[in-house]
């Protein structure tokens, strides 16, 4: 698939994969710890871990020789998924937590609860509002250029902020 969103979802779009990455970001590395945290069937966990290793998000490392035991450690590619986890956490808190926030993002130095926002790396400006759109990049095929020229001329909708 040409679309970077589709390519990403192909690797991490299955919800167990995202939860495994969430736990790995939080320091979980061992099979039994993932299994206990997620309450996931061992065969499903084995498949998801294998896929995450094959796709380069986790690295499988031997930590015990007899019997052989492995841990699953985030790679740079896996660590780069952290902002996606934060965005999903924030989105879930805003839209699907009528009882309130069960999990928050907290600054370790100040203890302050953080309110994440996606910004442009060059300017630091928030990526929001009607001045944004998705557009084909330099490697886009003719089909993708045509698709976005025809169907995506309207600006992106401004994200709505929900009071907490």
Backbone as JSON, one array per atom type, in Angstrom:
{
  "sequence": "XXXXXXXXXXXXXXXXXXXXXXXXXXXXXXXXXXXXXXXXXXXXXXXXXXXXXXXXXXXXXXXXXXXXXXXXXXXXXXXXXXXXXXXXXXXXXXXXXXXXXXXXXXXXXXXXXXXXXXXXXXXXXXXXXXXXXXXXXXXXXXXXXXXXXXXXXXXXXXXXXXXX",
  "N": [[0.84, -1.18, 0.0], [0.46, 2.23, -0.71], [-0.2, 4.45, 0.87], [0.91, 6.09, 3.79], [-0.47, 5.94, 6.18], [-2.03, 3.63, 5.95], [0.08, 1.78, 5.69], [1.27, 1.98, 8.21], [-0.86, 1.17, 9.87], [-1.07, -1.44, 9.02], [0.99, -2.63, 10.37], [0.68, -1.97, 13.11], [-2.0, -1.76, 13.6], [-3.73, -3.62, 14.68], [-5.41, -4.1, 17.67], [-4.27, -5.43, 19.91], [-1.56, -5.24, 19.36], [-1.03, -2.51, 19.66], [-1.53, -2.23, 22.38], [0.43, -3.9, 23.45], [2.69, -2.45, 22.67], [2.17, -0.12, 24.13], [2.51, -1.12, 26.76], [5.19, -1.93, 26.57], [6.44, 0.52, 26.21], [5.99, 1.45, 28.7], [7.77, -0.02, 30.14], [7.5, -2.82, 30.31], [8.84, -5.96, 29.49], [8.96, -8.72, 29.38], [7.55, -11.9, 28.43], [5.7, -13.2, 30.22], [4.99, -11.04, 31.8], [3.76, -9.3, 29.98], [1.61, -10.96, 29.32], [0.26, -11.17, 31.8], [-0.37, -8.48, 32.31], [-1.97, -7.76, 30.13], [-3.9, -9.72, 30.0], [-4.07, -11.63, 27.96], [-4.37, -14.3, 25.62], [-1.87, -16.83, 25.47], [-1.1, -17.84, 22.9], [-2.0, -15.84, 21.15], [-0.55, -13.65, 22.08], [2.05, -14.54, 21.49], [1.95, -14.55, 18.65], [1.48, -11.79, 18.13], [3.75, -10.58, 19.3], [5.76, -11.76, 17.72], [5.15, -10.64, 15.22], [5.53, -7.89, 15.76], [8.26, -7.91, 16.26], [9.22, -8.83, 13.76], [8.47, -6.64, 12.21], [10.11, -4.72, 13.16], [9.63, -3.16, 15.46], [9.96, -4.12, 17.99], [12.67, -5.77, 19.67], [13.85, -9.02, 20.03], [15.41, -10.45, 22.73], [17.71, -12.64, 24.25], [17.59, -13.43, 27.63], [17.98, -15.33, 29.52], [19.68, -18.36, 29.72], [19.22, -21.11, 30.43], [16.26, -22.4, 31.46], [15.83, -21.36, 28.02], [15.0, -18.01, 27.79], [13.33, -15.11, 26.73], [13.31, -11.56, 26.27], [11.45, -8.68, 25.26], [12.29, -5.86, 23.71], [11.94, -2.42, 23.11], [12.65, -1.0, 19.95], [14.27, 1.7, 18.13], [12.34, 2.38, 16.25], [10.06, 1.39, 17.53], [10.04, 3.0, 19.85], [9.5, 5.41, 18.64], [6.81, 5.25, 18.32], [5.6, 6.22, 20.55], [4.48, 8.95, 20.67], [2.12, 8.45, 19.26], [0.74, 6.72, 20.93], [0.37, 8.5, 23.09], [-1.31, 10.36, 21.82], [-3.56, 8.75, 21.29], [-4.31, 8.12, 23.91], [-4.99, 10.68, 24.88], [-7.08, 11.33, 23.09], [-8.91, 9.26, 23.69], [-9.46, 9.9, 26.4], [-10.71, 12.37, 26.05], [-13.0, 11.78, 24.51], [-14.13, 9.26, 25.1], [-14.44, 8.7, 27.8], [-16.57, 9.01, 29.9], [-16.77, 8.75, 32.64], [-14.56, 9.93, 33.59], [-10.98, 10.58, 33.56], [-8.96, 7.78, 33.43], [-6.34, 7.38, 33.09], [-3.52, 9.45, 32.86], [-1.29, 11.89, 31.38], [1.65, 12.83, 32.79], [3.96, 15.27, 33.91], [7.15, 14.47, 34.89], [8.91, 16.05, 36.4], [7.42, 18.21, 37.48], [4.97, 17.17, 38.21], [2.68, 17.96, 37.08], [-0.32, 17.6, 35.22], [-0.36, 16.94, 31.81], [-1.38, 18.37, 28.66], [-1.52, 17.23, 25.66], [-0.49, 18.31, 22.36], [-0.3, 18.27, 18.85], [2.38, 19.48, 16.98], [3.98, 21.51, 14.44], [7.22, 20.66, 13.5], [9.16, 22.48, 12.52], [8.17, 25.1, 13.02], [6.88, 25.05, 15.46], [4.24, 25.55, 15.7], [0.84, 24.73, 16.48], [-0.77, 21.95, 14.91], [-3.54, 22.45, 13.59], [-6.83, 23.54, 12.69], [-8.22, 25.25, 9.79], [-6.29, 25.54, 7.89], [-4.9, 23.36, 7.06], [-4.24, 20.4, 5.11], [-4.25, 17.13, 3.66], [-1.77, 16.14, 1.42], [-0.31, 14.96, -1.63], [2.99, 13.58, -1.55], [6.51, 13.81, -2.56], [7.09, 11.2, -3.46], [4.71, 10.19, -4.29], [2.35, 8.29, -6.19], [0.85, 8.59, -9.47], [-1.83, 7.97, -9.22], [-2.34, 8.47, -6.49], [-1.83, 11.22, -6.41], [-3.88, 12.11, -8.06], [-6.14, 11.25, -6.6], [-5.99, 12.82, -4.24], [-6.02, 15.37, -5.3], [-8.55, 15.57, -6.35], [-10.48, 14.75, -4.35], [-9.82, 15.83, -1.91], [-9.77, 18.59, -1.62], [-10.93, 20.32, 0.14], [-10.3, 21.96, 3.25], [-8.8, 20.61, 6.22], [-10.85, 19.67, 8.97], [-11.2, 21.68, 11.89], [-9.87, 20.58, 14.96], [-11.96, 19.72, 17.68], [-12.06, 20.94, 20.94], [-12.59, 19.38, 23.97], [-14.06, 20.02, 27.04], [-12.49, 19.21, 30.08]],
  "CA": [[0.0, 0.0, 0.0], [1.22, 3.46, -0.82], [-0.56, 5.4, 1.92], [1.65, 5.84, 5.02], [-1.41, 5.58, 7.25], [-2.32, 2.21, 5.73], [1.3, 1.02, 5.99], [1.42, 1.96, 9.67], [-1.92, 0.34, 10.43], [-0.76, -2.83, 8.68], [1.93, -3.12, 11.37], [0.27, -1.74, 14.5], [-3.43, -1.46, 13.64], [-4.45, -4.6, 15.49], [-5.39, -3.44, 18.98], [-3.33, -6.06, 20.83], [-0.23, -4.7, 19.06], [-0.9, -1.19, 20.28], [-1.46, -2.4, 23.84], [1.76, -4.43, 23.74], [3.61, -1.31, 22.57], [1.91, 0.74, 25.3], [3.15, -1.73, 27.92], [6.64, -1.9, 26.35], [6.83, 1.91, 26.48], [5.9, 1.59, 30.16], [8.82, -0.81, 30.76], [7.28, -4.27, 30.29], [9.7, -6.59, 28.48], [8.92, -10.19, 29.41], [6.33, -12.54, 27.96], [4.74, -13.41, 31.31], [4.52, -9.73, 32.26], [2.77, -8.87, 28.97], [0.44, -11.84, 29.47], [-0.45, -10.79, 33.02], [-0.87, -7.12, 32.17], [-2.99, -7.65, 29.08], [-4.88, -10.81, 30.09], [-4.12, -12.08, 26.58], [-4.05, -15.71, 25.44], [-0.46, -16.99, 25.11], [-0.89, -18.0, 21.45], [-2.2, -14.52, 20.54], [0.61, -12.84, 22.46], [3.18, -15.03, 20.71], [1.79, -14.05, 17.27], [1.64, -10.33, 18.09], [5.16, -10.27, 19.56], [6.52, -12.15, 16.54], [4.9, -9.63, 14.18], [6.19, -6.64, 16.15], [9.7, -8.13, 16.06], [9.44, -8.86, 12.3], [8.28, -5.29, 11.67], [11.16, -3.84, 13.67], [9.21, -2.31, 16.57], [10.54, -4.74, 19.17], [13.79, -6.67, 19.45], [13.8, -10.18, 20.92], [16.74, -10.65, 23.31], [17.86, -13.72, 25.21], [18.02, -12.94, 28.93], [18.29, -16.48, 30.36], [20.12, -19.45, 28.84], [18.59, -22.39, 30.77], [15.76, -22.59, 30.1], [15.93, -20.14, 27.2], [13.96, -17.02, 28.03], [13.57, -13.91, 25.94], [12.58, -10.34, 26.56], [11.09, -7.9, 24.07], [12.74, -4.51, 23.99], [11.61, -1.45, 22.07], [13.68, -0.48, 19.05], [14.02, 3.12, 17.84], [11.04, 2.44, 15.57], [9.05, 1.2, 18.56], [9.99, 4.21, 20.69], [8.87, 6.47, 17.84], [5.35, 5.09, 18.4], [5.14, 6.84, 21.8], [3.52, 10.04, 20.46], [0.83, 7.9, 18.81], [0.11, 6.24, 22.17], [-0.09, 9.69, 23.82], [-2.46, 10.92, 21.1], [-4.71, 7.86, 21.52], [-4.69, 8.32, 25.3], [-5.68, 11.97, 24.97], [-8.33, 11.21, 22.34], [-9.81, 8.42, 24.48], [-9.9, 10.66, 27.56], [-11.61, 13.45, 25.62], [-14.22, 11.36, 23.83], [-14.7, 7.98, 25.5], [-14.26, 8.49, 29.24], [-17.57, 9.82, 30.59], [-16.56, 8.64, 34.08], [-13.35, 10.67, 33.91], [-9.71, 10.05, 33.08], [-8.37, 6.68, 34.19], [-4.9, 7.47, 32.86], [-3.14, 10.8, 32.47], [0.1, 12.15, 31.04], [2.11, 13.68, 33.88], [5.35, 15.73, 33.85], [7.89, 13.88, 36.02], [9.56, 17.09, 37.22], [6.48, 19.09, 38.16], [3.76, 16.46, 38.63], [1.55, 18.59, 36.4], [-0.97, 16.85, 34.15], [-0.09, 17.58, 30.53], [-2.42, 18.39, 27.64], [-0.71, 17.16, 24.45], [-0.95, 18.89, 21.1], [0.63, 17.99, 17.75], [2.91, 20.74, 16.44], [4.93, 21.47, 13.33], [8.58, 20.64, 14.03], [9.92, 23.66, 12.11], [7.68, 26.36, 13.57], [6.31, 24.88, 16.79], [2.82, 25.91, 15.63], [-0.09, 23.6, 16.54], [-1.36, 21.48, 13.66], [-4.99, 22.5, 13.76], [-7.48, 24.6, 11.94], [-8.61, 25.05, 8.41], [-5.19, 25.79, 6.97], [-4.22, 22.09, 6.82], [-4.84, 19.37, 4.27], [-3.34, 16.07, 3.27], [-1.37, 16.37, 0.03], [0.68, 13.98, -2.09], [4.4, 13.92, -1.38], [7.36, 13.62, -3.73], [7.09, 9.81, -3.93], [3.33, 9.78, -4.58], [2.02, 7.8, -7.53], [-0.13, 9.41, -10.19], [-3.15, 7.68, -8.65], [-2.49, 9.2, -5.23], [-1.94, 12.64, -6.75], [-5.23, 12.32, -8.58], [-7.09, 11.06, -5.5], [-5.97, 13.96, -3.33], [-6.37, 16.58, -6.04], [-10.0, 15.59, -6.58], [-11.35, 14.51, -3.2], [-9.37, 16.42, -0.65], [-9.51, 20.01, -1.8], [-11.41, 21.04, 1.33], [-9.35, 21.98, 4.36], [-9.06, 19.7, 7.33], [-11.67, 20.29, 10.02], [-10.5, 22.07, 13.12], [-10.21, 19.66, 16.05], [-12.76, 20.31, 18.74], [-11.54, 20.7, 22.28], [-13.65, 18.99, 24.9], [-13.7, 20.39, 28.41], [-12.21, 18.09, 30.99]],
  "C": [[0.88, 1.24, 0.0], [0.99, 4.42, 0.34], [0.21, 5.1, 3.22], [0.75, 5.48, 6.2], [-1.73, 4.09, 7.16], [-1.11, 1.34, 6.07], [1.52, 0.91, 7.49], [0.39, 1.05, 10.31], [-1.7, -1.14, 10.14], [0.15, -3.44, 9.76], [1.43, -3.0, 12.8], [-1.23, -1.54, 14.65], [-4.26, -2.45, 14.45], [-4.31, -4.15, 16.95], [-4.46, -4.1, 19.99], [-1.92, -5.5, 20.62], [-0.03, -3.36, 19.73], [-0.8, -1.31, 21.8], [-0.13, -3.01, 24.27], [2.78, -3.3, 23.69], [3.42, -0.34, 23.74], [2.63, 0.18, 26.53], [4.67, -1.71, 27.79], [7.17, -0.5, 26.63], [6.86, 2.15, 27.99], [6.89, 0.67, 30.89], [8.61, -2.31, 30.81], [8.14, -4.87, 29.18], [9.51, -8.1, 28.38], [7.54, -10.73, 29.09], [5.3, -12.66, 29.07], [4.19, -12.1, 31.84], [3.5, -9.15, 31.28], [1.48, -9.66, 29.15], [-0.39, -11.43, 30.69], [-1.09, -9.41, 32.89], [-2.07, -7.04, 31.24], [-4.11, -8.68, 29.21], [-5.15, -11.38, 28.69], [-3.75, -13.57, 26.52], [-2.6, -15.84, 24.96], [-0.22, -17.12, 23.59], [-1.07, -16.67, 20.72], [-1.01, -13.62, 20.85], [1.84, -13.25, 21.65], [3.12, -14.49, 19.28], [2.04, -12.55, 17.2], [3.09, -9.94, 18.34], [6.02, -10.61, 18.34], [6.37, -11.11, 15.43], [5.6, -8.32, 14.51], [7.71, -6.74, 16.02], [10.01, -8.1, 14.56], [9.35, -7.47, 11.69], [9.23, -4.26, 12.27], [10.76, -2.9, 14.78], [9.75, -2.82, 17.91], [11.73, -5.59, 18.74], [13.68, -7.79, 20.48], [15.22, -10.48, 21.39], [16.71, -11.79, 24.33], [18.31, -13.12, 26.54], [18.35, -14.08, 29.9], [18.57, -17.67, 29.44], [19.39, -20.75, 29.13], [17.48, -22.18, 31.79], [15.84, -21.26, 29.34], [14.71, -19.26, 27.44], [14.35, -15.75, 27.3], [12.78, -12.74, 26.5], [12.39, -9.6, 25.25], [11.31, -6.43, 24.38], [12.41, -3.6, 22.81], [12.84, -1.1, 21.24], [13.42, 1.03, 18.89], [12.66, 3.29, 17.17], [9.9, 2.27, 16.57], [8.9, 2.41, 19.46], [9.34, 5.37, 19.94], [7.34, 6.37, 17.83], [4.77, 5.79, 19.63], [4.19, 8.01, 21.58], [2.15, 9.56, 19.98], [0.06, 7.39, 20.03], [-0.43, 7.43, 22.98], [-1.31, 10.3, 23.15], [-3.7, 10.07, 21.32], [-5.22, 8.0, 22.95], [-5.51, 9.6, 25.44], [-7.04, 11.91, 24.27], [-9.35, 10.38, 23.13], [-10.34, 9.14, 25.72], [-10.92, 11.72, 27.17], [-12.97, 12.94, 25.16], [-14.87, 10.09, 24.36], [-14.51, 7.68, 26.98], [-15.27, 9.34, 30.02], [-17.41, 9.79, 32.11], [-15.34, 9.42, 34.54], [-12.11, 9.93, 33.44], [-9.18, 8.95, 34.0], [-6.85, 6.69, 34.08], [-4.59, 8.86, 32.36], [-1.67, 10.85, 32.09], [0.6, 13.18, 32.05], [3.6, 14.01, 33.69], [6.06, 15.2, 35.1], [8.5, 14.92, 36.94], [8.57, 17.88, 38.06], [5.26, 18.36, 38.73], [2.51, 16.99, 37.96], [1.0, 17.67, 35.31], [-0.8, 17.63, 32.85], [-1.26, 17.43, 29.56], [-1.71, 18.4, 26.28], [-1.36, 17.84, 23.25], [0.12, 18.56, 20.05], [1.07, 19.31, 17.14], [3.81, 20.48, 15.25], [6.34, 21.57, 13.9], [9.35, 21.92, 13.71], [9.48, 24.93, 12.82], [7.19, 26.25, 15.01], [4.82, 25.22, 16.84], [1.94, 24.66, 15.73], [-0.64, 23.25, 15.16], [-2.87, 21.38, 13.85], [-5.54, 23.59, 12.86], [-7.68, 24.28, 10.48], [-7.47, 25.27, 7.42], [-4.4, 24.52, 6.65], [-4.98, 21.24, 5.83], [-3.8, 18.29, 4.06], [-3.04, 16.26, 1.79], [-0.34, 15.32, -0.36], [2.1, 14.49, -1.89], [5.2, 13.61, -2.63], [7.36, 12.2, -4.29], [5.7, 9.32, -4.31], [3.17, 9.32, -6.02], [1.04, 8.77, -8.19], [-1.52, 9.21, -9.61], [-3.36, 8.44, -7.34], [-2.62, 10.69, -5.5], [-3.34, 12.97, -7.23], [-6.27, 12.24, -7.46], [-7.13, 12.29, -4.61], [-6.27, 15.27, -4.03], [-7.87, 16.7, -6.17], [-10.81, 15.6, -5.29], [-10.97, 15.27, -1.95], [-9.01, 17.9, -0.82], [-9.95, 20.83, -0.59], [-10.35, 20.95, 2.43], [-9.75, 20.98, 5.42], [-9.93, 20.41, 8.36], [-10.83, 20.62, 11.24], [-10.86, 21.08, 14.21], [-11.0, 20.41, 17.12], [-12.13, 19.97, 20.07], [-12.73, 20.41, 23.19], [-13.18, 19.36, 26.3], [-13.49, 19.16, 29.25], [-12.81, 18.35, 32.33]]
}
